[in-house]
Amino acid sequence: MPVKLRLRRQGRKGSPYYHIVAADSRTTRDGKFLERLGSYNPTANPAEIEVNQDAAIKWLRNGAQPTKTVRAILRYTGTTMKYALMVQGKSEEEIERIYGKWWAERQAKVDAKKNRLSTDAKADAEKRMAAESKVREERAAAIIAKNTPAPMAEPVAENEEETPVVEAQVDETPSAEAQEEAPAAENNAEESTEA
């Protein structure tokens, strides 16, 4: 019976959550399994990973083959490093010393990422709040301008001088009809003088 260390999907549609399990390679993805070794939540940032290292090492010693994703998870948690040190024949104290040093460095990186994400999130939230307040102010100004009635014209007092009205200038060039009538009028005037 070939055993695989693989992921078993849990969670609802759109938000996956996985259990790391040791299962017969012939069973379905979410079917029967031999032992649950941990969990993996990829939707969190950074991903939340929990692994029972002793059980995982037991299955690796018995010949279980991890899938690519589980191998990456085991490498991320340091399980494969512990297993490699055991295969090399290192003592328990030496394994714990090496693993403890490595784990402290790993945690420092993870904490730095969490701090960076939280400060980035705070800065993004401040920018978003500033933009939203600006939009709210613009909308309020537009609503006030729309709902404010126009000021009424003040009546002109009797003793105030009225402003002179400028008359429009009339174009003195004759139109086309006037030009046609003008020669006809001249011809009529000539005929009346001859008679």
Backbone as a printed PyTorch tensor [residue, N CA C, xyz], in Angstrom:
tensor([[[  0.8430,  -1.1690,   0.0000],
         [  0.0000,   0.0000,   0.0000],
         [  0.8960,   1.2430,   0.0000]],

        [[  0.9930,   1.9740,  -1.1340],
         [  1.8130,   3.1890,  -1.1770],
         [  1.1130,   4.3240,  -0.4330]],

        [[  1.8360,   4.9260,   0.5070],
         [  1.2650,   6.0010,   1.3220],
         [  1.7970,   7.3390,   0.8230]],

        [[  0.8870,   8.2850,   0.7410],
         [  1.2430,   9.6450,   0.3430],
         [  0.9160,  10.5960,   1.4890]],

        [[  1.7520,  11.6120,   1.6590],
         [  1.4340,  12.7180,   2.5490],
         [  0.8650,  13.7970,   1.6360]],

        [[ -0.4020,  14.1280,   1.8230],
         [ -1.0520,  15.0600,   0.9060],
         [ -2.0630,  15.9280,   1.6300]],

        [[ -2.6540,  16.8390,   0.8650],
         [ -3.6440,  17.7550,   1.4200],
         [ -5.0470,  17.2000,   1.2080]],

        [[ -5.8810,  17.3890,   2.2110],
         [ -7.2920,  17.0020,   2.1460],
         [ -8.0980,  18.2770,   2.3050]],

        [[ -8.8540,  18.6370,   1.2690],
         [ -9.5390,  19.9410,   1.2580],
         [-10.7340,  19.9610,   2.1880]],

        [[-10.8400,  21.0660,   2.9230],
         [-11.9730,  21.3350,   3.7990],
         [-12.4070,  22.7650,   3.5270]],

        [[-13.4150,  23.2350,   4.2010],
         [-13.8440,  24.6200,   4.0360],
         [-14.8470,  24.7670,   2.9190]],

        [[-15.5150,  25.9080,   2.9030],
         [-16.5530,  26.1250,   1.9110],
         [-15.9630,  26.6410,   0.6030]],

        [[-16.8220,  26.7860,  -0.3620],
         [-16.4310,  27.2440,  -1.6890],
         [-15.8460,  28.6560,  -1.5930]],

        [[-14.6860,  28.8370,  -2.1800],
         [-14.0620,  30.1490,  -2.1710],
         [-13.1530,  30.4170,  -0.9980]],

        [[-13.2190,  29.6260,   0.0590],
         [-12.2780,  29.7900,   1.1710],
         [-11.7880,  28.4180,   1.6090]],

        [[-10.7590,  27.9440,   0.9380],
         [-10.2450,  26.6070,   1.2280],
         [ -9.4830,  26.5440,   2.5470]],

        [[ -9.5000,  25.3660,   3.1150],
         [ -8.7590,  25.0460,   4.3220],
         [ -8.3530,  23.5870,   4.1530]],

        [[ -7.1120,  23.2670,   4.4190],
         [ -6.6300,  21.9150,   4.1450],
         [ -6.1360,  21.2310,   5.4160]],

        [[ -6.3430,  19.9100,   5.4560],
         [ -5.7240,  19.0620,   6.4710],
         [ -4.5880,  18.3250,   5.7850]],

        [[ -3.4530,  18.2490,   6.4590],
         [ -2.3290,  17.4640,   5.9470],
         [ -2.5090,  16.0580,   6.4960]],

        [[ -2.6110,  15.0900,   5.5890],
         [ -2.9170,  13.7250,   6.0150],
         [ -1.9640,  12.7260,   5.3710]],

        [[ -1.8480,  11.5740,   6.0200],
         [ -1.1870,  10.4130,   5.4330],
         [ -2.3070,   9.5240,   4.9320]],

        [[ -2.3260,   9.2510,   3.6170],
         [ -3.4270,   8.4910,   3.0230],
         [ -2.8990,   7.5470,   1.9680]],

        [[ -3.6770,   6.5000,   1.7130],
         [ -3.3750,   5.5850,   0.6210],
         [ -3.4890,   6.3710,  -0.6830]],

        [[ -2.5230,   6.2230,  -1.5730],
         [ -2.5090,   7.0240,  -2.8010],
         [ -3.6690,   6.6770,  -3.7300]],

        [[ -4.3370,   5.5350,  -3.5070],
         [ -5.4410,   5.1260,  -4.3850],
         [ -6.7890,   5.6990,  -3.9470]],

        [[ -6.8530,   6.3090,  -2.7600],
         [ -8.1240,   6.8750,  -2.2960],
         [ -8.3370,   8.2560,  -2.9130]],

        [[ -9.5780,   8.7170,  -2.8460],
         [ -9.8960,  10.0310,  -3.3970],
         [ -9.2820,  11.1380,  -2.5440]],

        [[ -9.2520,  12.3350,  -3.0970],
         [ -8.6030,  13.4560,  -2.4170],
         [ -9.1890,  13.7000,  -1.0310]],

        [[-10.5090,  13.7050,  -0.9360],
         [-11.1640,  13.9890,   0.3410],
         [-11.7040,  12.7290,   1.0060]],

        [[-11.1720,  11.5770,   0.5840],
         [-11.6790,  10.3170,   1.1210],
         [-10.9930,   9.9000,   2.4110]],

        [[-10.9490,   8.5860,   2.6270],
         [-10.3680,   8.0440,   3.8560],
         [ -8.8860,   8.3750,   3.9470]],

        [[ -8.4170,   8.5020,   5.1890],
         [ -7.0000,   8.7420,   5.4090],
         [ -6.5550,   7.9350,   6.6170]],

        [[ -5.2480,   7.7610,   6.7390],
         [ -4.6940,   6.9550,   7.8200],
         [ -4.4560,   7.7820,   9.0890]],

        [[ -3.9120,   8.9960,   8.9120],
         [ -3.6190,   9.8370,  10.0690],
         [ -3.5900,  11.2970,   9.6450]],

        [[ -4.1010,  12.1390,  10.5340],
         [ -4.0580,  13.5840,  10.2820],
         [ -2.7720,  14.1240,  10.8890]],

        [[ -1.9720,  14.8460,  10.0620],
         [ -0.6750,  15.3280,  10.5050],
         [ -0.6380,  16.8280,  10.8050]],

        [[ -1.6140,  17.5710,  10.3270],
         [ -1.6090,  19.0080,  10.5750],
         [ -2.6560,  19.7120,   9.7430]],

        [[ -2.5200,  21.0270,   9.6510],
         [ -3.4720,  21.8200,   8.8820],
         [ -2.7360,  22.9440,   8.1570]],

        [[ -3.4130,  23.4690,   7.1190],
         [ -2.8340,  24.5240,   6.2860],
         [ -3.9550,  25.4480,   5.8490]],

        [[ -3.8240,  26.7350,   6.1850],
         [ -4.8190,  27.7410,   5.7970],
         [ -4.1550,  28.7430,   4.8570]],

        [[ -4.3410,  28.6020,   3.5330],
         [ -3.6650,  29.4950,   2.5890],
         [ -4.3010,  30.8720,   2.4740]],

        [[ -5.5190,  31.0610,   2.9970],
         [ -6.1860,  32.3480,   2.8340],
         [ -5.6520,  33.4080,   3.7870]],

        [[ -5.0030,  33.0100,   4.8620],
         [ -4.4180,  33.9710,   5.7980],
         [ -3.1160,  34.5120,   5.2110]],

        [[ -2.7230,  35.7060,   5.6540],
         [ -1.4690,  36.2710,   5.1770],
         [ -0.6430,  36.6810,   6.3820]],

        [[  0.4640,  36.0340,   6.6890],
         [  1.0290,  34.8630,   6.0410],
         [  0.2110,  33.6080,   6.3460]],

        [[  0.3900,  32.5810,   5.5290],
         [ -0.3920,  31.3530,   5.6630],
         [ -0.2070,  30.7320,   7.0430]],

        [[ -1.2970,  30.1740,   7.5660],
         [ -1.2440,  29.5240,   8.8700],
         [ -0.9820,  28.0370,   8.6560]],

        [[  0.1050,  27.5560,   9.2510],
         [  0.5070,  26.1580,   9.0670],
         [  0.7460,  25.5420,  10.4370]],

        [[  0.1920,  24.3610,  10.6110],
         [  0.3920,  23.6100,  11.8500],
         [  0.7430,  22.1810,  11.4440]],

        [[  1.8750,  21.6640,  11.9340],
         [  2.3130,  20.3150,  11.5610],
         [  2.7670,  19.5710,  12.8120]],

        [[  2.3140,  18.3310,  12.9380],
         [  2.8150,  17.4400,  13.9750],
         [  4.0940,  16.8130,  13.4230]],

        [[  5.2420,  17.3700,  13.8040],
         [  6.5060,  16.9680,  13.2070],
         [  6.8720,  15.5190,  13.5160]],

        [[  6.5780,  15.0630,  14.7190],
         [  6.9360,  13.6860,  15.0720],
         [  6.1770,  12.6930,  14.2020]],

        [[  4.8810,  12.9170,  14.0080],
         [  4.0870,  12.0080,  13.1660],
         [  4.5440,  12.0810,  11.7110]],

        [[  4.8620,  13.2780,  11.2190],
         [  5.3110,  13.4200,   9.8350],
         [  6.6430,  12.6990,   9.6260]],

        [[  7.5630,  12.8390,  10.5820],
         [  8.8580,  12.1530,  10.4710],
         [  8.6740,  10.6410,  10.5280]],

        [[  7.7450,  10.1700,  11.3600],
         [  7.4610,   8.7320,  11.4320],
         [  7.0360,   8.2110,  10.0630]],

        [[  6.1230,   8.9380,   9.3760],
         [  5.6550,   8.5060,   8.0580],
         [  6.7500,   8.6210,   7.0040]],

        [[  7.5940,   9.6470,   7.1000],
         [  8.7050,   9.7680,   6.1500],
         [  9.6970,   8.6150,   6.3290]],

        [[  9.9450,   8.2000,   7.5770],
         [ 10.8380,   7.0690,   7.8380],
         [ 10.2600,   5.7550,   7.3020]],

        [[  8.9350,   5.6360,   7.3110],
         [  8.2920,   4.4200,   6.8180],
         [  8.1320,   4.4170,   5.3010]],

        [[  8.6010,   5.5040,   4.6220],
         [  8.5890,   5.5030,   3.1570],
         [  7.4470,   6.2650,   2.5100]],

        [[  6.6950,   7.0200,   3.2600],
         [  5.6080,   7.8080,   2.6700],
         [  6.2070,   8.9240,   1.8120]],

        [[  5.5920,   9.1680,   0.6590],
         [  6.0690,  10.1920,  -0.2600],
         [  5.1590,  11.4270,  -0.1870]],

        [[  5.7200,  12.5970,   0.1360],
         [  4.8780,  13.8060,   0.1710],
         [  4.6440,  14.3540,  -1.2440]],

        [[  3.5120,  14.9730,  -1.4390],
         [  3.2590,  15.6610,  -2.7060],
         [  4.1170,  16.9340,  -2.7300]],

        [[  4.1400,  17.6260,  -3.8630],
         [  4.9740,  18.8310,  -3.9720],
         [  4.5710,  19.8900,  -2.9530]],

        [[  3.2880,  20.0910,  -2.7980],
         [  2.8170,  21.1210,  -1.8700],
         [  3.1410,  20.7470,  -0.4320]],

        [[  2.9040,  19.4930,  -0.0740],
         [  3.1980,  19.0610,   1.2980],
         [  4.6960,  19.0910,   1.5470]],

        [[  5.4970,  18.7550,   0.5500],
         [  6.9520,  18.8220,   0.7140],
         [  7.3680,  20.2690,   1.0020]],

        [[  6.7700,  21.2330,   0.2900],
         [  7.0800,  22.6420,   0.5230],
         [  6.6450,  23.0650,   1.9230]],

        [[  5.5050,  22.5770,   2.3640],
         [  5.0200,  22.9090,   3.7090],
         [  5.9450,  22.3230,   4.7660]],

        [[  6.3620,  21.0770,   4.5760],
         [  7.2630,  20.4400,   5.5380],
         [  8.6180,  21.1440,   5.5580]],

        [[  9.0700,  21.6090,   4.4170],
         [ 10.3280,  22.3530,   4.3530],
         [ 10.1670,  23.6970,   5.0710]],

        [[  9.0300,  24.3490,   4.8780],
         [  8.7690,  25.6500,   5.4980],
         [  8.7410,  25.5450,   7.0240]],

        [[  8.1970,  24.4550,   7.5390],
         [  8.1140,  24.2710,   8.9950],
         [  9.3730,  23.6540,   9.6010]],

        [[ 10.3150,  23.2240,   8.7800],
         [ 11.5550,  22.6580,   9.2830],
         [ 11.4910,  21.1610,   9.5440]],

        [[ 10.4080,  20.5170,   9.1820],
         [ 10.2670,  19.0800,   9.4210],
         [ 11.2710,  18.2960,   8.5810]],

        [[ 11.4540,  18.6790,   7.3290],
         [ 12.4040,  17.9530,   6.4730],
         [ 13.8440,  18.1500,   6.9670]],

        [[ 14.1230,  19.3320,   7.5340],
         [ 15.4620,  19.5650,   8.0750],
         [ 15.7130,  18.6380,   9.2760]],

        [[ 14.7260,  18.5110,  10.1520],
         [ 14.8670,  17.5960,  11.2920],
         [ 15.0560,  16.1640,  10.8130]],

        [[ 14.2670,  15.7770,   9.8170],
         [ 14.3740,  14.4170,   9.2840],
         [ 15.7590,  14.1780,   8.6770]],

        [[ 16.2790,  15.1650,   7.9330],
         [ 17.6010,  15.0280,   7.3180],
         [ 18.6890,  14.9170,   8.3860]],

        [[ 18.5590,  15.6910,   9.4540],
         [ 19.5520,  15.6030,  10.5360],
         [ 19.4880,  14.2430,  11.2320]],

        [[ 18.2710,  13.6850,  11.3650],
         [ 18.1340,  12.3390,  11.9670],
         [ 18.7700,  11.2800,  11.0720]],

        [[ 18.5770,  11.4060,   9.7710],
         [ 19.1550,  10.4370,   8.8370],
         [ 20.6810,  10.5150,   8.8690]],

        [[ 21.2300,  11.7110,   9.0840],
         [ 22.6780,  11.8790,   9.1600],
         [ 23.2630,  11.3130,  10.4550]],

        [[ 22.3970,  10.9970,  11.4250],
         [ 22.8560,  10.3950,  12.6680],
         [ 23.2230,  11.4050,  13.7410]],

        [[ 22.7250,  12.6100,  13.6780],
         [ 23.0140,  13.6240,  14.6830],
         [ 22.2860,  13.2830,  15.9830]],

        [[ 22.8260,  13.7340,  17.1050],
         [ 22.1990,  13.4900,  18.4090],
         [ 20.9920,  14.4090,  18.5740]],

        [[ 20.1260,  14.0480,  19.5050],
         [ 18.9110,  14.8290,  19.7540],
         [ 19.2570,  16.2590,  20.1680]],

        [[ 20.2840,  16.4060,  21.0220],
         [ 20.6640,  17.7400,  21.4840],
         [ 21.1590,  18.6020,  20.3360]],

        [[ 21.9590,  18.0270,  19.4610],
         [ 22.4850,  18.7760,  18.3240],
         [ 21.3530,  19.1500,  17.3560]],

        [[ 20.4180,  18.2260,  17.1530],
         [ 19.2710,  18.5000,  16.2830],
         [ 18.4540,  19.6600,  16.8530]],

        [[ 18.2050,  19.6340,  18.1510],
         [ 17.4190,  20.7010,  18.7840],
         [ 18.1410,  22.0450,  18.7220]],

        [[ 19.4700,  22.0340,  18.8820],
         [ 20.2370,  23.2760,  18.8100],
         [ 20.1670,  23.8770,  17.4050]],

        [[ 20.4040,  23.0620,  16.3950],
         [ 20.3670,  23.5370,  15.0010],
         [ 18.9570,  23.9910,  14.6280]],

        [[ 17.9870,  23.1680,  15.0030],
         [ 16.5940,  23.5050,  14.6790],
         [ 16.1410,  24.7700,  15.4100]],

        [[ 16.5230,  24.9220,  16.6780],
         [ 16.1540,  26.1170,  17.4520],
         [ 16.7130,  27.3950,  16.8350]],

        [[ 17.9670,  27.3390,  16.3880],
         [ 18.5770,  28.4980,  15.7400],
         [ 17.8400,  28.8290,  14.4400]],

        [[ 17.5850,  27.8040,  13.6460],
         [ 16.8690,  28.0050,  12.3710],
         [ 15.4570,  28.5440,  12.6190]],

        [[ 14.7710,  28.0020,  13.6110],
         [ 13.4020,  28.4170,  13.9020],
         [ 13.3460,  29.8830,  14.3660]],

        [[ 14.3210,  30.3250,  15.1350],
         [ 14.3560,  31.7170,  15.5820],
         [ 14.5070,  32.6580,  14.3850]],

        [[ 15.3620,  32.2950,  13.4300],
         [ 15.5250,  33.1080,  12.2270],
         [ 14.2320,  33.1340,  11.4060]],

        [[ 13.5880,  31.9900,  11.3140],
         [ 12.3300,  31.8970,  10.5510],
         [ 11.2490,  32.7700,  11.1890]],

        [[ 11.1440,  32.7100,  12.5050],
         [ 10.1300,  33.5020,  13.2000],
         [ 10.4090,  34.9990,  13.0570]],

        [[ 11.6890,  35.3760,  13.0470],
         [ 12.0350,  36.7910,  12.8660],
         [ 11.5590,  37.2700,  11.4900]],

        [[ 11.7340,  36.4360,  10.4640],
         [ 11.2720,  36.8000,   9.1180],
         [  9.7530,  36.9230,   9.0770]],

        [[  9.0680,  35.9750,   9.7000],
         [  7.5990,  35.9910,   9.6970],
         [  7.0810,  37.2090,  10.4610]],

        [[  7.6920,  37.5180,  11.6090],
         [  7.2710,  38.6900,  12.3880],
         [  7.5160,  39.9790,  11.6150]],

        [[  8.6510,  40.0460,  10.9110],
         [  8.9410,  41.2400,  10.1040],
         [  7.8870,  41.4030,   9.0060]],

        [[  7.4840,  40.3010,   8.3920],
         [  6.4600,  40.3750,   7.3500],
         [  5.1290,  40.8280,   7.9310]],

        [[  4.7680,  40.2890,   9.1010],
         [  3.5130,  40.7050,   9.7410],
         [  3.5350,  42.1890,  10.0760]],

        [[  4.6710,  42.6790,  10.6030],
         [  4.7820,  44.1050,  10.9300],
         [  4.6770,  44.9630,   9.6800]],

        [[  5.3460,  44.5390,   8.6030],
         [  5.2990,  45.2870,   7.3500],
         [  3.8770,  45.3230,   6.8070]],

        [[  3.1960,  44.1840,   6.8680],
         [  1.8180,  44.1400,   6.3760],
         [  0.9100,  45.0170,   7.2180]],

        [[  1.1090,  45.0230,   8.5380],
         [  0.2350,  45.8400,   9.3870],
         [  0.4830,  47.3260,   9.1560]],

        [[  1.7500,  47.7480,   9.0010],
         [  2.0240,  49.1620,   8.7320],
         [  1.5170,  49.5510,   7.3480]],

        [[  1.6690,  48.6590,   6.3650],
         [  1.1320,  48.9370,   5.0240],
         [ -0.3830,  49.0480,   5.0790]],

        [[ -1.0040,  48.1730,   5.8560],
         [ -2.4650,  48.2080,   5.9670],
         [ -2.9170,  49.5050,   6.6360]],

        [[ -2.1820,  49.9490,   7.6590],
         [ -2.5310,  51.2080,   8.3310],
         [ -2.3960,  52.3860,   7.3720]],

        [[ -1.2950,  52.4140,   6.6060],
         [ -1.0770,  53.5120,   5.6580],
         [ -2.1650,  53.5060,   4.5790]],

        [[ -2.5050,  52.3080,   4.0900],
         [ -3.5640,  52.2020,   3.0870],
         [ -4.8960,  52.6620,   3.6530]],

        [[ -5.1680,  52.3030,   4.8970],
         [ -6.4240,  52.7110,   5.5210],
         [ -6.4830,  54.2310,   5.6800]],

        [[ -5.3610,  54.8470,   6.0600],
         [ -5.3290,  56.3030,   6.1970],
         [ -5.5490,  56.9930,   4.8540]],

        [[ -4.9160,  56.4840,   3.7990],
         [ -5.1010,  57.0520,   2.4620],
         [ -6.5550,  56.9130,   2.0230]],

        [[ -7.1210,  55.7400,   2.2640],
         [ -8.5090,  55.4850,   1.8760],
         [ -9.4520,  56.4110,   2.6280]],

        [[ -9.2040,  56.6140,   3.9350],
         [-10.0520,  57.4950,   4.7270],
         [ -9.9520,  58.9420,   4.2370]],

        [[ -8.7400,  59.3850,   3.8880],
         [ -8.5620,  60.7510,   3.3800],
         [ -9.3020,  60.9310,   2.0570]],

        [[ -9.1880,  59.9420,   1.1770],
         [ -9.8750,  60.0250,  -0.1160],
         [-11.3930,  60.0120,   0.0690]],

        [[-11.8690,  59.1650,   0.9750],
         [-13.3130,  59.1020,   1.2220],
         [-13.8330,  60.4080,   1.8270]],

        [[-13.0800,  61.0170,   2.7400],
         [-13.5340,  62.2780,   3.3310],
         [-13.5500,  63.3900,   2.2880]],

        [[-12.5780,  63.3830,   1.3740],
         [-12.5620,  64.3780,   0.3020],
         [-13.7860,  64.2200,  -0.5920]],

        [[-14.1110,  62.9810,  -0.9430],
         [-15.2900,  62.7200,  -1.7750],
         [-16.5560,  63.1570,  -1.0440]],

        [[-16.6450,  62.8650,   0.2570],
         [-17.8200,  63.2760,   1.0350],
         [-17.9730,  64.7990,   1.0530]],

        [[-16.8560,  65.5130,   1.2330],
         [-16.9050,  66.9690,   1.2430],
         [-17.3750,  67.5140,  -0.1050]],

        [[-16.8700,  66.9420,  -1.2020],
         [-17.2790,  67.3860,  -2.5280],
         [-18.7660,  67.1250,  -2.7570]],

        [[-19.2380,  65.9740,  -2.3290],
         [-20.6610,  65.6640,  -2.4770],
         [-21.5190,  66.6190,  -1.6470]],

        [[-21.0840,  66.9040,  -0.4320],
         [-21.8400,  67.8150,   0.4240],
         [-21.8940,  69.2050,  -0.1980]],

        [[-20.7720,  69.6710,  -0.7430],
         [-20.7520,  70.9880,  -1.3790],
         [-21.6870,  71.0140,  -2.5880]],

        [[-21.7060,  69.9200,  -3.3730],
         [-22.5890,  69.8570,  -4.5400],
         [-24.0540,  69.8560,  -4.1140]],

        [[-24.3810,  69.1460,  -3.0590],
         [-25.7720,  69.0960,  -2.5710],
         [-26.1910,  70.4620,  -2.0480]],

        [[-25.3010,  71.1210,  -1.3160],
         [-25.6130,  72.4500,  -0.7870],
         [-25.8270,  73.4290,  -1.9410]],

        [[-24.9550,  73.3760,  -2.9460],
         [-25.1010,  74.2780,  -4.0920],
         [-26.4030,  74.0060,  -4.8370]],

        [[-26.7770,  72.7570,  -4.9340],
         [-28.0060,  72.3950,  -5.6500],
         [-29.2420,  72.8550,  -4.8830]],

        [[-29.2310,  72.7220,  -3.5800],
         [-30.4110,  73.0140,  -2.7660],
         [-30.5060,  74.4710,  -2.3060]],

        [[-29.4720,  75.2620,  -2.5180],
         [-29.5100,  76.6590,  -2.1160],
         [-30.2660,  77.4550,  -3.1780]],

        [[-31.3140,  78.2370,  -2.7850],
         [-32.0530,  79.0240,  -3.7820],
         [-31.1930,  80.1670,  -4.3040]],

        [[-31.4770,  80.5980,  -5.5570],
         [-30.7330,  81.6880,  -6.1660],
         [-31.1160,  82.9890,  -5.4670]],

        [[-30.1790,  83.9160,  -5.2990],
         [-30.5000,  85.1740,  -4.6330],
         [-31.4450,  86.0100,  -5.5050]],

        [[-32.3870,  86.7150,  -4.8430],
         [-33.3730,  87.5250,  -5.5660],
         [-32.7160,  88.8440,  -5.9620]],

        [[-33.1590,  89.4000,  -7.1400],
         [-32.6240,  90.6710,  -7.6100],
         [-33.1470,  91.7980,  -6.7280]],

        [[-32.3050,  92.7630,  -6.4100],
         [-32.7080,  93.8790,  -5.5640],
         [-33.4610,  94.9000,  -6.4110]],

        [[-34.5380,  95.4550,  -5.9010],
         [-35.2650,  96.4760,  -6.6700],
         [-34.4280,  97.7460,  -6.8020]],

        [[-34.6020,  98.4520,  -7.9370],
         [-33.8440,  99.6690,  -8.1990],
         [-34.5470, 100.8370,  -7.5150]],

        [[-33.8190, 101.6190,  -6.8140],
         [-34.3960, 102.7860,  -6.1290],
         [-34.7110, 103.8720,  -7.1580]],

        [[-35.7130, 104.7180,  -6.8720],
         [-36.1560, 105.7390,  -7.8190],
         [-35.1210, 106.8160,  -8.0380]],

        [[-34.4140, 107.1980,  -7.0330],
         [-33.4820, 108.2910,  -7.1730],
         [-32.1380, 107.8410,  -7.7650]],

        [[-31.9430, 106.5460,  -7.9730],
         [-30.7180, 106.0700,  -8.6030],
         [-30.8450, 106.2540, -10.0980]],

        [[-29.7570, 106.5740, -10.7250],
         [-29.7810, 106.7720, -12.1710],
         [-29.8870, 105.4260, -12.8600]],

        [[-30.6720, 105.4480, -13.9150],
         [-30.8050, 104.2170, -14.6830],
         [-29.6270, 104.1170, -15.6310]],

        [[-29.2270, 102.9290, -15.8690],
         [-28.1160, 102.7290, -16.7880],
         [-28.6200, 102.9110, -18.2060]],

        [[-27.8640, 103.5920, -19.0480],
         [-28.3400, 103.8160, -20.4160],
         [-28.3910, 102.5080, -21.1870]],

        [[-29.3900, 102.4020, -22.0290],
         [-29.5550, 101.2140, -22.8500],
         [-28.8310, 101.4530, -24.1520]],

        [[-27.9720, 100.5450, -24.5090],
         [-27.2180, 100.6810, -25.7530],
         [-28.0550, 100.0750, -26.8620]],

        [[-28.2930, 100.8730, -27.9100],
         [-29.0760, 100.3550, -29.0290],
         [-28.1630,  99.5820, -29.9540]],

        [[-28.6980,  98.5920, -30.5370],
         [-27.9210,  97.7720, -31.4490],
         [-27.6750,  98.5470, -32.7290]],

        [[-26.5050,  98.4170, -33.2620],
         [-26.1930,  99.1060, -34.5060],
         [-26.8530,  98.3730, -35.6590]],

        [[-27.3970,  99.1570, -36.5750],
         [-28.0790,  98.5920, -37.7260],
         [-27.1030,  98.5650, -38.8750]],

        [[-27.0820,  97.4610, -39.5590],
         [-26.1940,  97.3150, -40.7010],
         [-26.7820,  98.1160, -41.8590]],

        [[-26.0360,  99.0820, -42.3930],
         [-26.5580,  99.9670, -43.4130],
         [-26.3140,  99.4720, -44.8250]],

        [[-25.7540,  98.3560, -44.9910],
         [-25.5730,  97.8210, -46.3460],
         [-26.8980,  97.2630, -46.8070]],

        [[-27.3100,  97.5960, -48.0180],
         [-28.6080,  97.1300, -48.4910],
         [-28.6070,  95.6380, -48.7400]],

        [[-29.7580,  95.0420, -48.5170],
         [-29.8810,  93.6170, -48.7500],
         [-29.9920,  93.3600, -50.2430]],

        [[-29.9910,  92.1040, -50.6350],
         [-30.0390,  91.7280, -52.0500],
         [-31.3460,  92.1890, -52.6930]],

        [[-32.4910,  92.0880, -51.9950],
         [-33.7800,  92.5110, -52.5400],
         [-33.7970,  94.0200, -52.7270]],

        [[-33.2320,  94.7420, -51.7830],
         [-33.2090,  96.2000, -51.8760],
         [-32.3630,  96.6410, -53.0530]],

        [[-31.2770,  95.9160, -53.3320],
         [-30.4230,  96.2760, -54.4630],
         [-31.1460,  96.0270, -55.7890]],

        [[-31.9660,  94.9850, -55.8730],
         [-32.7100,  94.7160, -57.1100],
         [-33.8090,  95.7560, -57.3030]],

        [[-34.4580,  96.1760, -56.2470],
         [-35.5320,  97.1630, -56.3440],
         [-34.9840,  98.5470, -56.6760]],

        [[-33.7620,  98.8470, -56.2270],
         [-33.1840, 100.1690, -56.4560],
         [-33.0090, 100.4660, -57.9520]],

        [[-32.4360,  99.5740, -58.8000],
         [-32.3440,  99.8940, -60.2220],
         [-33.7280,  99.9870, -60.8660]],

        [[-34.6720,  99.1790, -60.4230],
         [-36.0220,  99.2560, -61.0060],
         [-36.6490, 100.6000, -60.6780]],

        [[-36.4190, 101.1040, -59.4880],
         [-36.9680, 102.3950, -59.0920],
         [-36.3250, 103.5090, -59.9150]],

        [[-35.0240, 103.3910, -60.1800],
         [-34.3450, 104.3940, -60.9980],
         [-34.8960, 104.3790, -62.4220]],

        [[-35.1360, 103.1790, -62.9750],
         [-35.6860, 103.0670, -64.3260],
         [-37.0810, 103.6960, -64.3700]],

        [[-37.9070, 103.4520, -63.3610],
         [-39.2440, 104.0370, -63.3040],
         [-39.1520, 105.5610, -63.2030]],

        [[-38.1600, 106.0560, -62.4820],
         [-38.0070, 107.5080, -62.3300],
         [-37.5940, 108.1210, -63.6460]],

        [[-36.7610, 107.4850, -64.4390],
         [-36.3080, 107.9700, -65.7310],
         [-37.4850, 108.0040, -66.7000]],

        [[-38.3060, 106.9710, -66.6900],
         [-39.4420, 106.9130, -67.5990],
         [-40.4490, 108.0210, -67.2810]],

        [[-40.6600, 108.3150, -66.0600],
         [-41.6150, 109.3530, -65.6900],
         [-41.0690, 110.7430, -66.0570]],

        [[-39.7850, 110.9510, -66.0280],
         [-39.2200, 112.2460, -66.4110],
         [-39.2540, 112.4360, -67.9230]],

        [[-39.1790, 111.4140, -68.7120],
         [-39.2120, 111.5120, -70.1620],
         [-40.6140, 111.8220, -70.6320]],

        [[-41.5600, 111.4370, -70.0300],
         [-42.9260, 111.6350, -70.4950],
         [-43.4360, 112.9940, -70.2650]]])
